[in-house]
Amino acid sequence: MTAPLLQMNDGRAIPQLGLGTFGISNEAAPEAIGSAIEAGYRHLDTAQMYGNEAGVGAAVVASDVPRAEFFVTTKLHNPNHLRDDVIRSFEGSLKELGLDYVDLFLIHWPLPTLYDGDFVSTWRALIELADDGRARSIGVSNFAPEHLDRIVAETGVAPVVNQVELNPWFANRQVQQANARHRVLTEAWAPIARGKVADSAEVTAIAERIGATPAQVVLRWHLDQGRIVFPKSADPQRQKQNLAATEIVLTDADRATIDTLDLGPEGRQGPDPLTFDWLG
């Protein structure tokens, strides 16, 4: 079982469904990610902030799957936004991962109230890394439309993805529209709303009718609308179930029902990118 591929604006392909690793410890990562690789996952999403790059990399290196078949993402930690810190910390990520390159490197948060509001210089540093090939593709995470518009206007380089909070209760529509305007793929973090899908009567009714889990239904809803998702699970059975979302079928009515759950900003569970200023 494998995930479908989407083409990014730099011409490279990205698996549409991957494994999120937030909350998986460095010690637990090799086993948890090893079971995901065995199930068929090839897209692995980590971050400097997660503190588990070494465990993620160890699972990749220990696998019999060729490195070229993996798509490994990591993200810049918030204290590392200055140009020299971007380069230094990226080299540290490669060392932690035990890899010669990453497939995708992201600015984790824009931090518009810090660094004199200069996330453009941070983006320019990522462009340097893309130019020398150690970051095959570059993108952003948690960027609002005004942040995205600014980096594209000032550098002429659009991110390949923008990874944002997005689920049935927080559809983040303005960000999705801005992404589409710049040909930036939308990646959804917390795609099943941290398990909230299981408590939804609407989602559960669809799941029961088609013989799927509520998580599978919502993951398929994301996939059908062209988003990239990476649900997090260390449980081998749950990992297989999530990957099997690629095989279920929703109707237009099913998708429309899920669309009605959107609460706008009230549905947000994570921090607001316009004000988030945590440095760790």
HELIX and SHEET records of a PDB file:
HELIX    1   1 ALA A   29  ALA A   39  1                                  11    
HELIX    2   2 GLN A   48  TYR A   50  5                                   3    
HELIX    3   3 GLU A   53  ALA A   62  1                                  10    
HELIX    4   4 ARG A   67  GLU A   69  5                                   3    
HELIX    5   5 ASN A   78  ASN A   80  5                                   3    
HELIX    6   6 ARG A   83  LEU A   97  1                                  15    
HELIX    7   7 TYR A  115  GLY A  117  5                                   3    
HELIX    8   8 VAL A  120  ASP A  131  1                                  12    
HELIX    9   9 PRO A  145  THR A  155  1                                  11    
HELIX   10  10 ARG A  173  ARG A  181  1                                   9    
HELIX   11  11 ALA A  193  ASP A  199  5                                   7    
HELIX   12  12 ALA A  201  ILE A  210  1                                  10    
HELIX   13  13 PRO A  214  ASP A  224  1                                  11    
HELIX   14  14 PRO A  236  LEU A  243  1                                   8    
HELIX   15  15 ALA A  244  GLU A  247  5                                   4    
HELIX   16  16 ASP A  252  ASP A  259  1                                   8    
HELIX   17  17 GLY A  264  GLY A  267  5                                   4    
SHEET    1   A 2 LEU A   5  GLN A   7  0                                        
SHEET    2   A 2 ALA A  13  PRO A  15 -1                                        
SHEET    1   B 8 LEU A  19  GLY A  20  0                                        
SHEET    2   B 8 HIS A  43  ASP A  45  1                                        
SHEET    3   B 8 PHE A  71  LEU A  76  1                                        
SHEET    4   B 8 LEU A 104  ILE A 107  1                                        
SHEET    5   B 8 ILE A 138  SER A 141  1                                        
SHEET    6   B 8 VAL A 161  GLU A 165  1                                        
SHEET    7   B 8 LEU A 185  TRP A 189  1                                        
SHEET    8   B 8 ILE A 228  VAL A 229  1                                        
END                                                                             
